[in-house]
Amino acid sequence: MGTVECVNGVRRYWRDLGDLVLPGECAGCGQARTVLCAQCREALSGEEARWVRIRRRQAGLPPVCAAGPYAGAVREVLLAHKERGALGLVGALGAGLARAVGVGLGGALPGGGPAVGGEVLLVPVPSGRGVVRARGHDPVRRVALAAAGVLRRGGVDVRVASVVRQRAGVRDQAGLGFWERRENLAGALRVSPAGVRVLRGRAVVLVDDIVTTGASLAEAARVVGEACEGGGEEVSGEVAREGPHPVERRRRGVLCAAVVAGSPDSFEINRN
């Protein structure tokens, strides 16, 4: 283990211990003496997840379901977990993502399983290795694992498959506009050789923490769909956009994408 990994490991240990022994304030609203208050927890997992519609839809973007808008408490909790390493928030974030996955699969949580039969793979959109090292953890994978646990307890046959890799030279997406994100992510992802065997003929839900322009999810859908041998093309675009259960006729490939939060304007579009 290198020096950076050792330092990050020690940092995570003391951070987790501090959260358990001396909880400071709510990551969502600042309420004292709690890691996450009941109201902010409700904002993440209390409301029904919804399909979002991106204003300038990326080519190849699958249907996307989000637990809530990227604003207020949801935004603050995501940032605290992702950028400040507040790992104690992963359970609440996982519950929100699980709800989005459940709606995306056409199921209702808790209760019956998804509309597809057999095991479903949750495939996280990857961050670059340097970004993961700097943060000391992989936030999307961590939330995906928590969501998979919630789903399995609800009777859904699901597991996480971290098989997508980011190629070298990709810029951080933060602060980039629509066309910059699209150019930055074009050809930026690949499926590992072992991952191709894992994905072949399987049902997949792509997962991420946030969707803004959809560039990352569209590129992930492209490489995962190729690895699944085109299984993601079995449902027409009209059904995928408009149907209440867009994945019910699909049995393999990229069924949909699920995220903790979508941009607020995508939720406003969805209401109209």
Order of alpha helices (4+ residues) and beta strands (2+ residues): alpha-alpha-beta-beta-alpha-alpha-beta-alpha-alpha-beta-beta-alpha-beta-alpha-beta-alpha-alpha-beta-alpha
